[in-house]
Amino acid sequence: MKVESVILGPETGQYAGRGQDAQSLGAIAAAGRRAEHMGFDVVNTPEAGHDAFLPLGIVAEHTTTIRLGTNVAI
């Protein structure tokens, strides 16, 4: 399964209407683990035409200390 998410961003083309390459669930999990390993406290995902919640659920499953949040999710 592929998910369109900006957790692996920044990808500015999405804001020009060109979208962003979909990422595999494994790539999203790896990005979350990498952010945690690098010492980040929080991972945020914006809605901005993407699912803001699914990537956070994947990151939650594959990390232990990082906090999760959305940057606006209507």
All heavy atoms as TSV, in Angstrom:
chain	resi	resn	atom	element	x	y	z
A	1	MET	N	N	0.848	-1.181	0.000
A	1	MET	CA	C	0.000	0.000	0.000
A	1	MET	C	C	0.886	1.234	0.000
A	1	MET	O	O	1.880	1.293	0.701
A	1	MET	CB	C	-0.889	-0.022	1.239
A	1	MET	CG	C	-1.699	1.229	1.427
A	1	MET	SD	S	-2.699	1.170	2.915
A	1	MET	CE	C	-4.202	1.771	2.267
A	2	LYS	N	N	0.523	2.214	-0.787
A	2	LYS	CA	C	1.248	3.484	-0.834
A	2	LYS	C	C	0.361	4.575	-0.268
A	2	LYS	O	O	-0.851	4.567	-0.431
A	2	LYS	CB	C	1.620	3.834	-2.270
A	2	LYS	CG	C	2.535	2.823	-2.914
A	2	LYS	CD	C	3.934	3.271	-2.812
A	2	LYS	CE	C	4.836	2.304	-3.574
A	2	LYS	NZ	N	6.176	2.760	-3.641
A	3	VAL	N	N	0.985	5.513	0.441
A	3	VAL	CA	C	0.262	6.604	1.084
A	3	VAL	C	C	0.889	7.916	0.657
A	3	VAL	O	O	2.106	8.055	0.669
A	3	VAL	CB	C	0.349	6.484	2.621
A	3	VAL	CG1	C	-0.344	7.649	3.288
A	3	VAL	CG2	C	-0.245	5.175	3.087
A	4	GLU	N	N	0.072	8.884	0.284
A	4	GLU	CA	C	0.590	10.206	-0.021
A	4	GLU	C	C	0.711	10.964	1.288
A	4	GLU	O	O	-0.265	11.216	1.976
A	4	GLU	CB	C	-0.350	10.940	-0.980
A	4	GLU	CG	C	0.277	12.148	-1.590
A	4	GLU	CD	C	-0.551	12.714	-2.711
A	4	GLU	OE1	O	-0.841	12.007	-3.676
A	4	GLU	OE2	O	-0.917	13.879	-2.575
A	5	SER	N	N	1.927	11.300	1.658
A	5	SER	CA	C	2.185	11.927	2.947
A	5	SER	C	C	3.365	12.862	2.842
A	5	SER	O	O	4.286	12.623	2.075
A	5	SER	CB	C	2.502	10.848	3.991
A	5	SER	OG	O	2.985	11.442	5.163
A	6	VAL	N	N	3.352	13.904	3.646
A	6	VAL	CA	C	4.482	14.830	3.628
A	6	VAL	C	C	5.463	14.563	4.759
A	6	VAL	O	O	6.375	15.325	4.963
A	6	VAL	CB	C	4.013	16.301	3.680
A	6	VAL	CG1	C	3.241	16.645	2.437
A	6	VAL	CG2	C	3.204	16.570	4.921
A	7	ILE	N	N	5.309	13.468	5.485
A	7	ILE	CA	C	6.248	13.171	6.557
A	7	ILE	C	C	7.664	13.028	6.017
A	7	ILE	O	O	8.629	13.271	6.690
A	7	ILE	CB	C	5.848	11.922	7.366
A	7	ILE	CG1	C	6.727	11.812	8.613
A	7	ILE	CG2	C	5.962	10.672	6.533
A	7	ILE	CD1	C	6.293	10.747	9.568
A	8	LEU	N	N	7.778	12.649	4.749
A	8	LEU	CA	C	9.092	12.501	4.149
A	8	LEU	C	C	9.515	13.758	3.408
A	8	LEU	O	O	10.520	13.755	2.730
A	8	LEU	CB	C	9.104	11.302	3.199
A	8	LEU	CG	C	8.724	9.975	3.840
A	8	LEU	CD1	C	8.674	8.883	2.791
A	8	LEU	CD2	C	9.715	9.615	4.929
A	9	GLY	N	N	8.738	14.872	3.565
A	9	GLY	CA	C	8.982	16.133	2.869
A	9	GLY	C	C	10.314	16.753	3.262
A	9	GLY	O	O	11.144	16.103	3.847
A	10	PRO	N	N	10.596	17.979	2.960
A	10	PRO	CA	C	9.628	18.870	2.334
A	10	PRO	C	C	9.534	18.639	0.827
A	10	PRO	O	O	10.531	18.378	0.182
A	10	PRO	CB	C	10.194	20.257	2.615
A	10	PRO	CG	C	11.669	20.041	2.704
A	10	PRO	CD	C	11.848	18.654	3.278
A	11	GLU	N	N	8.349	18.726	0.328
A	11	GLU	CA	C	8.097	18.549	-1.093
A	11	GLU	C	C	7.180	19.683	-1.517
A	11	GLU	O	O	5.990	19.664	-1.230
A	11	GLU	CB	C	7.435	17.192	-1.347
A	11	GLU	CG	C	7.073	16.927	-2.784
A	11	GLU	CD	C	8.285	16.854	-3.680
A	11	GLU	OE1	O	9.238	16.140	-3.352
A	11	GLU	OE2	O	8.267	17.516	-4.731
A	12	THR	N	N	7.725	20.700	-2.139
A	12	THR	CA	C	6.935	21.893	-2.439
A	12	THR	C	C	6.058	21.746	-3.668
A	12	THR	O	O	5.130	22.515	-3.843
A	12	THR	CB	C	7.860	23.113	-2.611
A	12	THR	OG1	O	8.807	22.832	-3.645
A	12	THR	CG2	C	8.589	23.426	-1.317
A	13	GLY	N	N	6.324	20.794	-4.540
A	13	GLY	CA	C	5.519	20.614	-5.738
A	13	GLY	C	C	4.065	20.344	-5.435
A	13	GLY	O	O	3.173	20.684	-6.219
A	14	GLN	N	N	3.791	19.757	-4.276
A	14	GLN	CA	C	2.413	19.449	-3.900
A	14	GLN	C	C	1.554	20.705	-3.817
A	14	GLN	O	O	0.371	20.670	-4.083
A	14	GLN	CB	C	2.390	18.719	-2.563
A	14	GLN	CG	C	2.885	19.595	-1.427
A	14	GLN	CD	C	2.982	18.861	-0.133
A	14	GLN	OE1	O	2.131	18.059	0.166
A	14	GLN	NE2	N	4.005	19.136	0.630
A	15	TYR	N	N	2.162	21.826	-3.460
A	15	TYR	CA	C	1.392	23.051	-3.305
A	15	TYR	C	C	1.128	23.733	-4.642
A	15	TYR	O	O	0.348	24.663	-4.721
A	15	TYR	CB	C	2.104	23.996	-2.337
A	15	TYR	CG	C	2.278	23.364	-0.985
A	15	TYR	CD1	C	3.536	23.015	-0.525
A	15	TYR	CD2	C	1.176	23.058	-0.199
A	15	TYR	CE1	C	3.699	22.407	0.711
A	15	TYR	CE2	C	1.325	22.438	1.023
A	15	TYR	CZ	C	2.585	22.117	1.482
A	15	TYR	OH	O	2.736	21.510	2.698
A	16	ALA	N	N	1.765	23.276	-5.692
A	16	ALA	CA	C	1.531	23.808	-7.027
A	16	ALA	C	C	0.568	22.903	-7.793
A	16	ALA	O	O	0.421	23.029	-8.993
A	16	ALA	CB	C	2.852	23.928	-7.781
A	17	GLY	N	N	-0.064	21.962	-7.098
A	17	GLY	CA	C	-1.055	21.106	-7.707
A	17	GLY	C	C	-0.492	19.895	-8.414
A	17	GLY	O	O	-1.206	19.181	-9.094
A	18	ARG	N	N	0.804	19.640	-8.265
A	18	ARG	CA	C	1.413	18.500	-8.942
A	18	ARG	C	C	1.440	17.257	-8.058
A	18	ARG	O	O	1.875	16.201	-8.484
A	18	ARG	CB	C	2.828	18.855	-9.379
A	18	ARG	CG	C	2.853	19.880	-10.510
A	18	ARG	CD	C	4.249	20.094	-11.026
A	18	ARG	NE	N	5.149	20.649	-10.021
A	18	ARG	CZ	C	5.302	21.939	-9.758
A	18	ARG	NH1	N	4.592	22.828	-10.422
A	18	ARG	NH2	N	6.148	22.355	-8.860
A	19	GLY	N	N	1.027	17.390	-6.834
A	19	GLY	CA	C	1.025	16.253	-5.930
A	19	GLY	C	C	2.423	15.862	-5.482
A	19	GLY	O	O	3.378	16.584	-5.702
A	20	GLN	N	N	2.523	14.742	-4.876
A	20	GLN	CA	C	3.774	14.236	-4.344
A	20	GLN	C	C	3.782	12.733	-4.541
A	20	GLN	O	O	2.741	12.103	-4.518
A	20	GLN	CB	C	3.848	14.575	-2.842
A	20	GLN	CG	C	5.061	14.043	-2.139
A	20	GLN	CD	C	5.073	14.438	-0.681
A	20	GLN	OE1	O	4.230	15.212	-0.238
A	20	GLN	NE2	N	5.982	13.909	0.068
A	21	ASP	N	N	4.942	12.176	-4.745
A	21	ASP	CA	C	5.026	10.730	-4.905
A	21	ASP	C	C	4.484	10.036	-3.660
A	21	ASP	O	O	4.759	10.455	-2.536
A	21	ASP	CB	C	6.473	10.284	-5.121
A	21	ASP	CG	C	7.012	10.738	-6.464
A	21	ASP	OD1	O	6.201	11.036	-7.362
A	21	ASP	OD2	O	8.246	10.787	-6.604
A	22	ALA	N	N	3.714	8.992	-3.860
A	22	ALA	CA	C	3.200	8.207	-2.738
A	22	ALA	C	C	4.351	7.418	-2.133
A	22	ALA	O	O	5.260	6.969	-2.833
A	22	ALA	CB	C	2.100	7.272	-3.210
A	23	GLN	N	N	4.317	7.254	-0.827
A	23	GLN	CA	C	5.354	6.532	-0.094
A	23	GLN	C	C	4.782	5.224	0.432
A	23	GLN	O	O	3.615	5.146	0.790
A	23	GLN	CB	C	5.856	7.378	1.079
A	23	GLN	CG	C	6.378	8.733	0.676
A	23	GLN	CD	C	7.594	8.649	-0.214
A	23	GLN	OE1	O	8.445	7.786	-0.020
A	23	GLN	NE2	N	7.678	9.529	-1.179
A	24	SER	N	N	5.624	4.225	0.530
A	24	SER	CA	C	5.160	2.957	1.086
A	24	SER	C	C	4.993	3.101	2.591
A	24	SER	O	O	5.575	3.995	3.218
A	24	SER	CB	C	6.167	1.844	0.784
A	24	SER	OG	O	7.352	2.046	1.527
A	25	LEU	N	N	4.187	2.220	3.166
A	25	LEU	CA	C	4.011	2.240	4.619
A	25	LEU	C	C	5.353	2.040	5.310
A	25	LEU	O	O	5.636	2.661	6.337
A	25	LEU	CB	C	3.021	1.159	5.036
A	25	LEU	CG	C	1.613	1.289	4.455
A	25	LEU	CD1	C	0.730	0.139	4.936
A	25	LEU	CD2	C	0.996	2.624	4.782
A	26	GLY	N	N	6.196	1.190	4.756
A	26	GLY	CA	C	7.520	0.954	5.331
A	26	GLY	C	C	8.398	2.190	5.314
A	26	GLY	O	O	9.154	2.440	6.247
A	27	ALA	N	N	8.298	2.969	4.240
A	27	ALA	CA	C	9.085	4.203	4.158
A	27	ALA	C	C	8.626	5.218	5.190
A	27	ALA	O	O	9.446	5.932	5.774
A	27	ALA	CB	C	8.995	4.793	2.752
A	28	ILE	N	N	7.327	5.284	5.435
A	28	ILE	CA	C	6.804	6.195	6.461
A	28	ILE	C	C	7.284	5.753	7.836
A	28	ILE	O	O	7.725	6.568	8.650
A	28	ILE	CB	C	5.271	6.272	6.391
A	28	ILE	CG1	C	4.855	6.935	5.074
A	28	ILE	CG2	C	4.702	7.029	7.579
A	28	ILE	CD1	C	3.378	6.857	4.777
A	29	ALA	N	N	7.225	4.452	8.117
A	29	ALA	CA	C	7.707	3.924	9.396
A	29	ALA	C	C	9.193	4.229	9.568
A	29	ALA	O	O	9.635	4.657	10.644
A	29	ALA	CB	C	7.457	2.420	9.474
A	30	ALA	N	N	9.970	4.032	8.512
A	30	ALA	CA	C	11.413	4.293	8.580
A	30	ALA	C	C	11.698	5.771	8.821
A	30	ALA	O	O	12.610	6.122	9.574
A	30	ALA	CB	C	12.090	3.822	7.291
A	31	ALA	N	N	10.915	6.651	8.204
A	31	ALA	CA	C	11.105	8.086	8.403
A	31	ALA	C	C	10.824	8.465	9.854
A	31	ALA	O	O	11.530	9.286	10.443
A	31	ALA	CB	C	10.199	8.880	7.464
A	32	GLY	N	N	9.799	7.868	10.448
A	32	GLY	CA	C	9.503	8.126	11.852
A	32	GLY	C	C	10.614	7.640	12.768
A	32	GLY	O	O	11.030	8.345	13.690
A	33	ARG	N	N	11.111	6.429	12.505
A	33	ARG	CA	C	12.224	5.898	13.309
A	33	ARG	C	C	13.466	6.765	13.156
A	33	ARG	O	O	14.177	7.036	14.132
A	33	ARG	CB	C	12.530	4.457	12.900
A	33	ARG	CG	C	11.507	3.452	13.393
A	33	ARG	CD	C	11.972	2.012	13.203
A	33	ARG	NE	N	12.269	1.694	11.810
A	33	ARG	CZ	C	11.400	1.176	10.954
A	33	ARG	NH1	N	10.163	0.909	11.341
A	33	ARG	NH2	N	11.760	0.905	9.708
A	34	ARG	N	N	13.718	7.228	11.933
A	34	ARG	CA	C	14.880	8.076	11.676
A	34	ARG	C	C	14.753	9.404	12.422
A	34	ARG	O	O	15.715	9.866	13.041
A	34	ARG	CB	C	15.029	8.307	10.170
A	34	ARG	CG	C	16.297	8.983	9.762
A	34	ARG	CD	C	16.548	8.950	8.255
A	34	ARG	NE	N	15.405	9.324	7.424
A	34	ARG	CZ	C	14.651	8.475	6.723
A	34	ARG	NH1	N	14.889	7.177	6.744
A	34	ARG	NH2	N	13.636	8.900	6.008
A	35	ALA	N	N	13.572	10.010	12.403
A	35	ALA	CA	C	13.361	11.269	13.125
A	35	ALA	C	C	13.585	11.072	14.623
A	35	ALA	O	O	14.218	11.900	15.275
A	35	ALA	CB	C	11.952	11.803	12.856
A	36	GLU	N	N	13.077	9.971	15.159
A	36	GLU	CA	C	13.258	9.677	16.584
A	36	GLU	C	C	14.735	9.453	16.894
A	36	GLU	O	O	15.265	9.991	17.873
A	36	GLU	CB	C	12.433	8.452	16.971
A	36	GLU	CG	C	12.499	8.115	18.439
A	36	GLU	CD	C	11.617	6.941	18.780
A	36	GLU	OE1	O	11.761	5.868	18.130
A	36	GLU	OE2	O	10.778	7.093	19.676
A	37	HIS	N	N	15.415	8.687	16.071
A	37	HIS	CA	C	16.840	8.391	16.265
A	37	HIS	C	C	17.683	9.671	16.204
A	37	HIS	O	O	18.677	9.798	16.913
A	37	HIS	CB	C	17.308	7.394	15.211
A	37	HIS	CG	C	18.755	7.058	15.319
A	37	HIS	ND1	N	19.258	6.243	16.309
A	37	HIS	CD2	C	19.819	7.428	14.560
A	37	HIS	CE1	C	20.567	6.137	16.163
A	37	HIS	NE2	N	20.935	6.838	15.099
A	38	MET	N	N	17.275	10.627	15.363
A	38	MET	CA	C	18.008	11.883	15.230
A	38	MET	C	C	17.739	12.831	16.395
A	38	MET	O	O	18.359	13.880	16.492
A	38	MET	CB	C	17.641	12.559	13.907
A	38	MET	CG	C	18.150	11.794	12.695
A	38	MET	SD	S	17.556	12.482	11.119
A	38	MET	CE	C	18.321	14.089	11.135
A	39	GLY	N	N	16.810	12.468	17.267
A	39	GLY	CA	C	16.547	13.279	18.451
A	39	GLY	C	C	15.384	14.235	18.350
A	39	GLY	O	O	15.175	15.053	19.246
A	40	PHE	N	N	14.604	14.147	17.283
A	40	PHE	CA	C	13.430	15.010	17.188
A	40	PHE	C	C	12.432	14.637	18.278
A	40	PHE	O	O	12.285	13.471	18.619
A	40	PHE	CB	C	12.765	14.881	15.807
A	40	PHE	CG	C	13.500	15.598	14.726
A	40	PHE	CD1	C	14.491	14.955	14.000
A	40	PHE	CD2	C	13.220	16.924	14.442
A	40	PHE	CE1	C	15.185	15.615	13.003
A	40	PHE	CE2	C	13.905	17.595	13.440
A	40	PHE	CZ	C	14.901	16.946	12.721
A	41	ASP	N	N	11.751	15.640	18.814
A	41	ASP	CA	C	10.747	15.424	19.844
A	41	ASP	C	C	9.370	15.141	19.261
A	41	ASP	O	O	8.567	14.445	19.876
A	41	ASP	CB	C	10.634	16.647	20.758
A	41	ASP	CG	C	11.888	16.901	21.547
A	41	ASP	OD1	O	12.487	15.921	22.028
A	41	ASP	OD2	O	12.269	18.077	21.674
A	42	VAL	N	N	9.076	15.734	18.100
A	42	VAL	CA	C	7.724	15.693	17.538
A	42	VAL	C	C	7.785	15.474	16.026
A	42	VAL	O	O	8.666	15.996	15.363
A	42	VAL	CB	C	6.972	17.024	17.800
A	42	VAL	CG1	C	5.571	16.989	17.218
A	42	VAL	CG2	C	6.932	17.344	19.276
A	43	VAL	N	N	6.822	14.708	15.517
A	43	VAL	CA	C	6.585	14.588	14.077
A	43	VAL	C	C	5.193	15.155	13.832
A	43	VAL	O	O	4.233	14.750	14.472
A	43	VAL	CB	C	6.642	13.118	13.617
A	43	VAL	CG1	C	6.100	12.980	12.211
A	43	VAL	CG2	C	8.058	12.591	13.675
A	44	ASN	N	N	5.105	16.120	12.922
A	44	ASN	CA	C	3.822	16.713	12.550
A	44	ASN	C	C	3.525	16.417	11.095
A	44	ASN	O	O	4.426	16.394	10.268
A	44	ASN	CB	C	3.864	18.238	12.714
A	44	ASN	CG	C	3.893	18.642	14.159
A	44	ASN	OD1	O	3.103	18.172	14.964
A	44	ASN	ND2	N	4.819	19.514	14.504
A	45	THR	N	N	2.254	16.209	10.785
A	45	THR	CA	C	1.835	16.047	9.401
A	45	THR	C	C	0.692	17.012	9.106
A	45	THR	O	O	-0.252	17.106	9.875
A	45	THR	CB	C	1.359	14.608	9.114
A	45	THR	OG1	O	0.292	14.284	9.977
A	45	THR	CG2	C	2.490	13.620	9.281
A	46	PRO	N	N	0.769	17.747	8.007
A	46	PRO	CA	C	-0.337	18.625	7.626
A	46	PRO	C	C	-1.360	17.868	6.802
A	46	PRO	O	O	-1.040	16.849	6.200
A	46	PRO	CB	C	0.350	19.694	6.780
A	46	PRO	CG	C	1.487	18.975	6.158
A	46	PRO	CD	C	1.939	17.951	7.175
A	47	GLU	N	N	-2.564	18.387	6.787
A	47	GLU	CA	C	-3.578	17.803	5.917
A	47	GLU	C	C	-3.255	18.179	4.479
A	47	GLU	O	O	-2.921	17.316	3.682
A	47	GLU	CB	C	-4.963	18.298	6.314
A	47	GLU	CG	C	-6.054	17.667	5.505
A	47	GLU	CD	C	-7.411	18.142	5.942
A	47	GLU	OE1	O	-7.589	19.347	6.186
A	47	GLU	OE2	O	-8.304	17.296	6.023
A	48	ALA	N	N	-3.300	19.432	4.137
A	48	ALA	CA	C	-2.884	19.967	2.838
A	48	ALA	C	C	-3.087	19.007	1.667
A	48	ALA	O	O	-2.190	18.769	0.885
A	48	ALA	CB	C	-1.416	20.397	2.904
A	49	GLY	N	N	-4.264	18.415	1.579
A	49	GLY	CA	C	-4.554	17.508	0.478
A	49	GLY	C	C	-4.111	16.084	0.719
A	49	GLY	O	O	-4.202	15.249	-0.157
A	50	HIS	N	N	-3.623	15.798	1.913
A	50	HIS	CA	C	-3.146	14.465	2.265
A	50	HIS	C	C	-3.895	13.972	3.496
A	50	HIS	O	O	-4.499	14.745	4.217
A	50	HIS	CB	C	-1.660	14.481	2.608
A	50	HIS	CG	C	-0.803	15.094	1.561
A	50	HIS	ND1	N	-0.789	14.679	0.253
A	50	HIS	CD2	C	0.088	16.103	1.624
A	50	HIS	CE1	C	0.070	15.406	-0.432
A	50	HIS	NE2	N	0.600	16.274	0.367
A	51	ASP	N	N	-3.800	12.704	3.772
A	51	ASP	CA	C	-4.332	12.145	5.013
A	51	ASP	C	C	-3.354	12.496	6.123
A	51	ASP	O	O	-2.212	12.052	6.122
A	51	ASP	CB	C	-4.468	10.625	4.889
A	51	ASP	CG	C	-5.060	9.982	6.118
A	51	ASP	OD1	O	-4.890	10.524	7.229
A	51	ASP	OD2	O	-5.695	8.932	5.976
A	52	ALA	N	N	-3.771	13.308	7.068
A	52	ALA	CA	C	-2.875	13.731	8.156
A	52	ALA	C	C	-2.757	12.682	9.251
A	52	ALA	O	O	-1.818	12.728	10.043
A	52	ALA	CB	C	-3.388	15.036	8.758
A	53	PHE	N	N	-3.676	11.728	9.305
A	53	PHE	CA	C	-3.724	10.814	10.442
A	53	PHE	C	C	-3.053	9.462	10.206
A	53	PHE	O	O	-2.383	8.940	11.096
A	53	PHE	CB	C	-5.174	10.605	10.877
A	53	PHE	CG	C	-5.839	11.887	11.272
A	53	PHE	CD1	C	-6.728	12.511	10.412
A	53	PHE	CD2	C	-5.551	12.493	12.484
A	53	PHE	CE1	C	-7.328	13.707	10.772
A	53	PHE	CE2	C	-6.137	13.691	12.848
A	53	PHE	CZ	C	-7.029	14.299	11.988
A	54	LEU	N	N	-3.224	8.873	9.036
A	54	LEU	CA	C	-2.648	7.559	8.788
A	54	LEU	C	C	-1.129	7.531	8.981
A	54	LEU	O	O	-0.611	6.635	9.656
A	54	LEU	CB	C	-3.025	7.047	7.397
A	54	LEU	CG	C	-2.482	5.660	7.037
A	54	LEU	CD1	C	-2.990	4.607	8.019
A	54	LEU	CD2	C	-2.857	5.294	5.620
A	55	PRO	N	N	-0.367	8.495	8.451
A	55	PRO	CA	C	1.077	8.461	8.676
A	55	PRO	C	C	1.442	8.514	10.162
A	55	PRO	O	O	2.393	7.869	10.602
A	55	PRO	CB	C	1.591	9.699	7.944
A	55	PRO	CG	C	0.559	9.973	6.908
A	55	PRO	CD	C	-0.746	9.569	7.533
A	56	LEU	N	N	0.677	9.268	10.940
A	56	LEU	CA	C	0.970	9.359	12.374
A	56	LEU	C	C	0.721	8.030	13.073
A	56	LEU	O	O	1.464	7.643	13.974
A	56	LEU	CB	C	0.146	10.475	13.022
A	56	LEU	CG	C	0.479	11.881	12.548
A	56	LEU	CD1	C	-0.448	12.885	13.207
A	56	LEU	CD2	C	1.931	12.225	12.808
A	57	GLY	N	N	-0.301	7.311	12.655
A	57	GLY	CA	C	-0.552	5.987	13.222
A	57	GLY	C	C	0.575	5.025	12.918
A	57	GLY	O	O	0.976	4.222	13.761
A	58	ILE	N	N	1.100	5.121	11.706
A	58	ILE	CA	C	2.219	4.258	11.323
A	58	ILE	C	C	3.455	4.610	12.145
A	58	ILE	O	O	4.142	3.734	12.672
A	58	ILE	CB	C	2.503	4.389	9.812
A	58	ILE	CG1	C	1.311	3.868	9.026
A	58	ILE	CG2	C	3.777	3.639	9.429
A	58	ILE	CD1	C	1.319	4.245	7.572
A	59	VAL	N	N	3.742	5.905	12.272
A	59	VAL	CA	C	4.897	6.336	13.060
A	59	VAL	C	C	4.732	5.906	14.523
A	59	VAL	O	O	5.682	5.430	15.146
A	59	VAL	CB	C	5.111	7.861	12.950
A	59	VAL	CG1	C	6.176	8.336	13.925
A	59	VAL	CG2	C	5.505	8.240	11.525
A	60	ALA	N	N	3.528	6.026	15.066
A	60	ALA	CA	C	3.281	5.628	16.466
A	60	ALA	C	C	3.584	4.152	16.686
A	60	ALA	O	O	4.108	3.763	17.731
A	60	ALA	CB	C	1.831	5.929	16.843
A	61	GLU	N	N	3.271	3.342	15.691
A	61	GLU	CA	C	3.495	1.902	15.813
A	61	GLU	C	C	4.979	1.545	15.793
A	61	GLU	O	O	5.375	0.513	16.329
A	61	GLU	CB	C	2.772	1.190	14.663
A	61	GLU	CG	C	2.867	-0.311	14.732
A	61	GLU	CD	C	2.107	-0.993	13.616
A	61	GLU	OE1	O	1.695	-0.326	12.656
A	61	GLU	OE2	O	1.949	-2.220	13.706
A	62	HIS	N	N	5.798	2.394	15.204
A	62	HIS	CA	C	7.203	2.058	14.987
A	62	HIS	C	C	8.182	2.912	15.782
A	62	HIS	O	O	9.392	2.857	15.530
A	62	HIS	CB	C	7.528	2.146	13.497
A	62	HIS	CG	C	6.796	1.124	12.699
A	62	HIS	ND1	N	7.240	-0.168	12.557
A	62	HIS	CD2	C	5.607	1.179	12.045
A	62	HIS	CE1	C	6.381	-0.855	11.839
A	62	HIS	NE2	N	5.383	-0.047	11.509
A	63	THR	N	N	7.681	3.727	16.717
A	63	THR	CA	C	8.546	4.539	17.572
A	63	THR	C	C	8.087	4.397	19.018
A	63	THR	O	O	7.012	3.848	19.277
A	63	THR	CB	C	8.506	6.029	17.158
A	63	THR	OG1	O	7.153	6.499	17.247
A	63	THR	CG2	C	9.014	6.240	15.742
A	64	THR	N	N	8.899	4.899	19.931
A	64	THR	CA	C	8.527	4.773	21.346
A	64	THR	C	C	8.495	6.095	22.102
A	64	THR	O	O	7.786	6.206	23.091
A	64	THR	CB	C	9.506	3.828	22.079
A	64	THR	OG1	O	10.832	4.334	21.955
A	64	THR	CG2	C	9.437	2.423	21.513
A	65	THR	N	N	9.254	7.099	21.664
A	65	THR	CA	C	9.335	8.328	22.460
A	65	THR	C	C	8.856	9.576	21.746
A	65	THR	O	O	8.563	10.571	22.393
A	65	THR	CB	C	10.792	8.581	22.911
A	65	THR	OG1	O	11.616	8.744	21.743
A	65	THR	CG2	C	11.308	7.433	23.752
A	66	ILE	N	N	8.779	9.552	20.438
A	66	ILE	CA	C	8.444	10.758	19.680
A	66	ILE	C	C	6.955	11.081	19.841
A	66	ILE	O	O	6.117	10.189	19.915
A	66	ILE	CB	C	8.849	10.589	18.198
A	66	ILE	CG1	C	9.052	11.946	17.562
A	66	ILE	CG2	C	7.872	9.735	17.442
A	66	ILE	CD1	C	9.897	11.902	16.308
A	67	ARG	N	N	6.652	12.380	19.939
A	67	ARG	CA	C	5.258	12.820	20.024
A	67	ARG	C	C	4.733	13.088	18.624
A	67	ARG	O	O	5.498	13.376	17.717
A	67	ARG	CB	C	5.142	14.063	20.900
A	67	ARG	CG	C	5.478	13.760	22.367
A	67	ARG	CD	C	5.371	14.966	23.234
A	67	ARG	NE	N	6.398	15.929	22.815
A	67	ARG	CZ	C	6.420	17.197	23.140
A	67	ARG	NH1	N	5.468	17.714	23.876
A	67	ARG	NH2	N	7.385	17.993	22.722
A	68	LEU	N	N	3.428	13.008	18.479
A	68	LEU	CA	C	2.793	13.129	17.174
A	68	LEU	C	C	1.786	14.269	17.169
A	68	LEU	O	O	1.123	14.516	18.173
A	68	LEU	CB	C	2.078	11.823	16.819
A	68	LEU	CG	C	2.908	10.561	16.969
A	68	LEU	CD1	C	2.030	9.333	16.818
A	68	LEU	CD2	C	4.041	10.542	15.978
A	69	GLY	N	N	1.657	14.924	16.029
A	69	GLY	CA	C	0.674	15.982	15.930
A	69	GLY	C	C	0.331	16.281	14.484
A	69	GLY	O	O	1.005	15.833	13.558
A	70	THR	N	N	-0.733	17.053	14.297
A	70	THR	CA	C	-1.112	17.493	12.958
A	70	THR	C	C	-0.919	18.989	12.860
A	70	THR	O	O	-1.027	19.714	13.835
A	70	THR	CB	C	-2.596	17.172	12.653
A	70	THR	OG1	O	-3.414	17.874	13.587
A	70	THR	CG2	C	-2.869	15.690	12.711
A	71	ASN	N	N	-0.615	19.463	11.673
A	71	ASN	CA	C	-0.557	20.890	11.374
A	71	ASN	C	C	-1.840	21.229	10.636
A	71	ASN	O	O	-1.856	21.273	9.419
A	71	ASN	CB	C	0.625	21.225	10.461
A	71	ASN	CG	C	1.948	21.007	11.131
A	71	ASN	OD1	O	2.022	20.828	12.331
A	71	ASN	ND2	N	3.008	21.017	10.355
A	72	VAL	N	N	-2.897	21.366	11.334
A	72	VAL	CA	C	-4.233	21.638	10.824
A	72	VAL	C	C	-4.795	20.401	10.123
A	72	VAL	O	O	-4.225	19.894	9.181
A	72	VAL	CB	C	-4.254	22.829	9.832
A	72	VAL	CG1	C	-5.682	23.079	9.350
A	72	VAL	CG2	C	-3.695	24.083	10.461
A	73	ALA	N	N	-5.874	19.913	10.651
A	73	ALA	CA	C	-6.584	18.792	10.046
A	73	ALA	C	C	-8.067	19.075	10.214
A	73	ALA	O	O	-8.593	19.049	11.319
A	73	ALA	CB	C	-6.207	17.479	10.712
A	74	ILE	N	N	-8.715	19.420	9.121
A	74	ILE	CA	C	-10.121	19.817	9.170
A	74	ILE	C	C	-10.999	18.632	8.839
A	74	ILE	O	O	-10.792	17.938	7.905
A	74	ILE	CB	C	-10.381	20.977	8.186
A	74	ILE	CG1	C	-9.479	22.140	8.587
A	74	ILE	CG2	C	-11.841	21.363	8.158
A	74	ILE	CD1	C	-9.427	23.257	7.593
